Amino acid sequence: MCHPEARFLKLFPRLLLSPALEVIRHRALIRELTRREIGGRYRGASLGVLWSLASPFILLCIYTFAFGTVMGGRWPEPQATGTHFSVVLFAGLVVYFLVSECMVRAPDLVIGNPSFVKRVVFPLEILPWPMLLTACFHCLMNTLVFIALRLVLDGEFSWTIVMLPIVLAPMALVALGISWLLASLAVYMRDIQQVIGMASMALLFLSSVMIPTTSVPAEYRWVYQLNPLSFIVDQARAVMIWGVQPDWKGLFFYSLGAVAFMYVARAWFVATKRGFADVL
């Protein structure tokens, strides 16, 4: 008889590689769902996919007017001298938009596709992947807007921006984990959809997207430091604006935590999906 320990050791590599194997096995389906997600988002719009460039630019104008013009905002960090407020702000928004898009859309992944749940052969675990890839597509568009904005306002360009995908990779894993978690919870707790909007705003305003952590009063600084956005936003600005390499050691440990969170969230989704059909 095979001991439980031996059986676990035998299955462990398979469990560890299961998300990657899942993507490889269903890559054609994920690609098609991603194409439909992006195409469907802009179908019928006069500007079509160009809205993926126009939307972040419009939001940037609103934030810049509110915080930079009306409130006289200036980025307080010394290295920001000579850098336009809009540039520093938008670099943080690039990271925030990647996560918030997944957060806002995740609760509808399962409850919005009841036909998928009732199909025994449909791999529900892949549902967050097309959404994440769509968010990554929009992140690419936002980055292009940022580059154009930087050239126009500051007249310069940091070559270190090529490291941005490395910086954003662990944040994408966190977004993937959040998607699995929220997609599952929304099936059993419909109030999740009402809370997500407020949580998304809290994630924005209680992070270094809007203000550097060093400028927050010491007694409240821990709130910003615990926000998973803050560290990645700081590293994104390092490579997008300041022209320096990210904190590789911090990025390594952040990545370990992101991977662990992703696996736990996926395990939760797999464990709870058995009851989806009964609830829906």
C-alpha positions as CSV (number, residue, x, y, z in Angstrom):
1,M,0.0,0.0,0.0
2,C,1.3,3.4,-0.9
3,H,1.8,5.6,2.2
4,P,0.1,9.1,2.1
5,E,3.5,10.8,2.3
6,A,4.8,8.9,-0.7
7,R,1.7,9.6,-2.6
8,F,2.0,13.3,-1.8
9,L,5.6,13.4,-2.9
10,K,4.6,11.7,-6.1
11,L,1.8,14.2,-6.8
12,F,3.6,17.3,-5.6
13,P,5.4,18.1,-8.9
14,R,2.2,17.7,-10.8
15,L,0.3,20.0,-8.3
16,L,3.1,22.5,-8.5
17,L,3.0,22.6,-12.3
18,S,-0.8,22.3,-12.6
19,P,-1.4,26.1,-13.5
20,A,1.2,26.1,-16.2
21,L,0.1,22.7,-17.6
22,E,-3.5,24.0,-17.5
23,V,-2.6,27.0,-19.7
24,I,-0.6,24.8,-22.1
25,R,-3.4,22.2,-22.4
26,H,-6.1,24.8,-23.0
27,R,-4.1,27.5,-24.7
28,A,-6.3,27.5,-27.9
29,L,-9.4,28.0,-25.7
30,I,-7.7,30.8,-23.7
31,R,-6.6,32.5,-26.8
32,E,-10.1,32.5,-28.3
33,L,-11.7,33.7,-25.1
34,T,-9.1,36.5,-24.8
35,R,-9.8,37.5,-28.4
36,R,-13.5,37.5,-27.8
37,E,-13.0,39.5,-24.5
38,I,-11.0,42.2,-26.2
39,G,-13.1,42.3,-29.3
40,G,-16.4,42.3,-27.4
41,R,-15.3,45.1,-25.1
42,Y,-15.1,47.5,-28.1
43,R,-17.6,46.0,-30.5
44,G,-19.9,48.7,-31.9
45,A,-17.9,51.6,-30.5
46,S,-17.0,54.2,-33.1
47,L,-13.3,54.3,-32.0
48,G,-13.1,50.6,-31.5
49,V,-9.9,49.4,-29.8
50,L,-8.6,52.9,-29.8
51,W,-10.7,53.4,-26.7
52,S,-8.0,51.4,-24.9
53,L,-5.7,54.4,-25.6
54,A,-8.3,57.1,-25.1
55,S,-9.7,55.9,-21.8
56,P,-6.5,56.0,-19.7
57,F,-5.6,59.4,-21.2
58,I,-9.0,60.8,-20.3
59,L,-8.7,59.5,-16.7
60,L,-5.2,60.9,-16.5
61,C,-6.5,64.3,-17.5
62,I,-9.1,64.1,-14.8
63,Y,-6.7,63.1,-12.0
64,T,-4.1,65.6,-13.1
65,F,-6.7,68.4,-13.1
66,A,-8.0,67.4,-9.7
67,F,-4.8,66.7,-7.9
68,G,-2.2,68.6,-9.9
69,T,-4.0,71.8,-11.0
70,V,-6.8,72.4,-8.5
71,M,-5.1,71.1,-5.4
72,G,-1.6,72.2,-6.6
73,G,-0.1,68.7,-6.2
74,R,3.6,68.3,-6.6
75,W,5.4,65.0,-6.2
76,P,7.4,65.5,-2.9
77,E,10.2,63.1,-3.6
78,P,13.6,64.7,-4.4
79,Q,14.2,62.7,-7.6
80,A,10.9,64.0,-9.0
81,T,12.4,67.5,-9.5
82,G,11.9,68.4,-13.1
83,T,9.4,65.6,-13.7
84,H,5.9,66.5,-14.5
85,F,3.3,65.5,-11.9
86,S,1.2,63.8,-14.6
87,V,4.1,61.5,-15.5
88,V,4.7,60.3,-11.9
89,L,1.0,59.9,-11.3
90,F,0.3,57.9,-14.5
91,A,3.2,55.5,-13.8
92,G,1.4,54.4,-10.7
93,L,-1.9,54.3,-12.4
94,V,-0.5,51.8,-15.0
95,V,0.0,49.3,-12.1
96,Y,-3.3,50.1,-10.5
97,F,-5.3,49.7,-13.7
98,L,-3.9,46.2,-14.2
99,V,-5.1,45.0,-10.8
100,S,-8.4,47.0,-10.6
101,E,-9.6,45.6,-14.0
102,C,-9.2,42.1,-12.7
103,M,-10.8,42.9,-9.3
104,V,-13.8,44.6,-10.8
105,R,-14.5,41.9,-13.4
106,A,-13.6,38.8,-11.4
107,P,-16.9,38.4,-9.4
108,D,-18.8,38.0,-12.7
109,L,-16.5,35.3,-14.1
110,V,-18.6,32.3,-12.8
111,I,-22.0,33.8,-12.1
112,G,-22.0,35.5,-15.4
113,N,-21.3,32.3,-17.3
114,P,-23.7,29.7,-15.8
115,S,-23.7,27.7,-19.0
116,F,-19.9,27.0,-18.5
117,V,-20.6,25.7,-15.0
118,K,-23.2,23.2,-16.2
119,R,-20.8,21.8,-18.8
120,V,-18.9,19.1,-17.0
121,V,-16.0,19.2,-19.5
122,F,-15.4,22.9,-19.3
123,P,-12.3,23.8,-17.3
124,L,-13.6,26.6,-15.1
125,E,-10.1,27.2,-13.7
126,I,-9.1,28.9,-16.9
127,L,-11.7,31.6,-16.7
128,P,-9.4,34.2,-15.0
129,W,-6.7,33.8,-17.6
130,P,-8.5,35.6,-20.6
131,M,-9.4,38.4,-18.2
132,L,-5.8,38.7,-17.0
133,L,-4.5,38.7,-20.6
134,T,-7.0,41.4,-21.5
135,A,-5.8,43.4,-18.5
136,C,-2.2,42.9,-19.7
137,F,-3.2,44.1,-23.2
138,H,-4.7,47.3,-21.7
139,C,-1.5,47.6,-19.5
140,L,0.5,47.6,-22.7
141,M,-1.7,50.3,-24.2
142,N,-1.4,52.4,-21.0
143,T,2.4,52.0,-21.2
144,L,2.4,53.3,-24.7
145,V,0.4,56.3,-23.5
146,F,2.9,56.8,-20.7
147,I,5.8,56.8,-23.1
148,A,4.2,59.4,-25.3
149,L,3.3,61.5,-22.3
150,R,6.8,61.3,-20.9
151,L,8.3,62.4,-24.3
152,V,5.9,65.3,-24.6
153,L,6.0,66.7,-21.1
154,D,9.6,65.8,-20.0
155,G,11.3,65.4,-23.3
156,E,13.2,62.3,-22.2
157,F,12.9,58.5,-22.0
158,S,14.3,56.0,-19.6
159,W,15.7,52.8,-21.2
160,T,15.1,50.9,-17.9
161,I,11.4,50.8,-18.8
162,V,12.3,47.5,-20.7
163,M,12.4,45.9,-17.2
164,L,8.7,46.9,-16.6
165,P,7.4,43.4,-17.5
166,I,9.6,41.8,-14.9
167,V,8.4,44.3,-12.3
168,L,4.7,43.7,-13.1
169,A,4.9,39.9,-13.4
170,P,4.4,39.3,-9.6
171,M,1.6,41.8,-9.6
172,A,-0.1,39.9,-12.4
173,L,0.1,36.7,-10.3
174,V,-1.5,38.5,-7.4
175,A,-4.2,39.7,-9.7
176,L,-4.7,36.2,-11.0
177,G,-5.0,34.9,-7.4
178,I,-7.5,37.7,-6.6
179,S,-9.6,36.7,-9.6
180,W,-9.8,33.0,-8.6
181,L,-10.7,34.1,-5.0
182,L,-13.4,36.6,-5.9
183,A,-14.9,34.5,-8.7
184,S,-15.5,31.7,-6.2
185,L,-16.7,33.9,-3.3
186,A,-19.1,35.8,-5.6
187,V,-21.0,32.5,-6.2
188,Y,-21.8,32.1,-2.5
189,M,-21.7,35.7,-1.4
190,R,-23.4,38.0,-3.9
191,D,-22.6,41.1,-1.8
192,I,-19.0,40.7,-2.9
193,Q,-19.9,42.6,-6.1
194,Q,-21.1,45.6,-4.1
195,V,-17.9,45.7,-2.0
196,I,-15.4,45.4,-4.8
197,G,-15.8,49.0,-6.0
198,M,-15.0,50.4,-2.6
199,A,-12.1,48.0,-2.1
200,S,-10.7,49.1,-5.5
201,M,-10.9,52.7,-4.5
202,A,-9.2,51.9,-1.1
203,L,-6.5,50.1,-3.0
204,L,-5.8,53.2,-5.0
205,F,-6.0,56.0,-2.4
206,L,-4.2,54.0,0.4
207,S,-1.2,53.2,-1.7
208,S,1.8,55.0,-3.2
209,V,-0.1,55.6,-6.4
210,M,-1.3,58.9,-5.2
211,I,1.4,59.8,-2.6
212,P,4.8,58.4,-1.8
213,T,4.9,56.3,1.4
214,T,7.6,58.5,2.8
215,S,5.2,61.5,2.9
216,V,2.6,59.7,4.9
217,P,2.6,60.4,8.7
218,A,4.6,57.8,10.5
219,E,1.7,56.5,12.5
220,Y,-0.3,55.7,9.4
221,R,2.5,54.6,7.1
222,W,2.0,50.9,7.9
223,V,-1.3,51.0,6.1
224,Y,0.4,52.1,2.9
225,Q,3.2,49.6,3.3
226,L,0.8,46.7,3.8
227,N,-1.0,47.6,0.5
228,P,0.3,45.1,-2.1
229,L,0.3,47.9,-4.7
230,S,2.7,50.2,-3.0
231,F,5.9,48.2,-3.5
232,I,5.3,47.4,-7.1
233,V,4.3,51.0,-7.9
234,D,7.6,52.2,-6.4
235,Q,9.5,49.7,-8.4
236,A,7.6,50.5,-11.6
237,R,8.4,54.2,-11.1
238,A,12.1,53.3,-10.6
239,V,12.3,51.7,-14.1
240,M,9.8,54.0,-15.9
241,I,10.9,57.4,-14.6
242,W,13.9,57.4,-12.3
243,G,16.0,55.3,-14.7
244,V,17.3,52.9,-12.0
245,Q,17.0,49.2,-11.5
246,P,14.3,47.8,-9.2
247,D,14.9,46.4,-5.8
248,W,15.8,42.9,-6.9
249,K,15.9,41.4,-3.5
250,G,12.5,42.9,-2.5
251,L,11.1,41.9,-5.9
252,F,12.3,38.3,-5.3
253,F,10.5,38.0,-1.9
254,Y,7.4,39.7,-3.3
255,S,7.4,37.2,-6.1
256,L,7.6,34.3,-3.7
257,G,4.6,35.7,-1.8
258,A,2.7,36.3,-5.0
259,V,3.2,32.7,-6.2
260,A,2.2,31.3,-2.8
261,F,-1.0,33.5,-2.8
262,M,-1.8,32.4,-6.4
263,Y,-1.6,28.7,-5.5
264,V,-3.7,29.1,-2.4
265,A,-6.3,31.0,-4.3
266,R,-6.4,28.5,-7.1
267,A,-6.7,25.6,-4.5
268,W,-9.6,27.5,-3.0
269,F,-11.3,27.8,-6.3
270,V,-10.9,24.1,-7.2
271,A,-12.2,23.1,-3.8
272,T,-15.3,25.3,-3.9
273,K,-16.2,24.8,-7.6
274,R,-18.0,21.5,-6.8
275,G,-20.9,23.5,-5.4
276,F,-21.2,26.1,-8.1
277,A,-23.8,24.2,-10.1
278,D,-26.0,23.8,-7.0
279,V,-26.0,27.5,-6.2
280,L,-26.4,28.7,-9.8
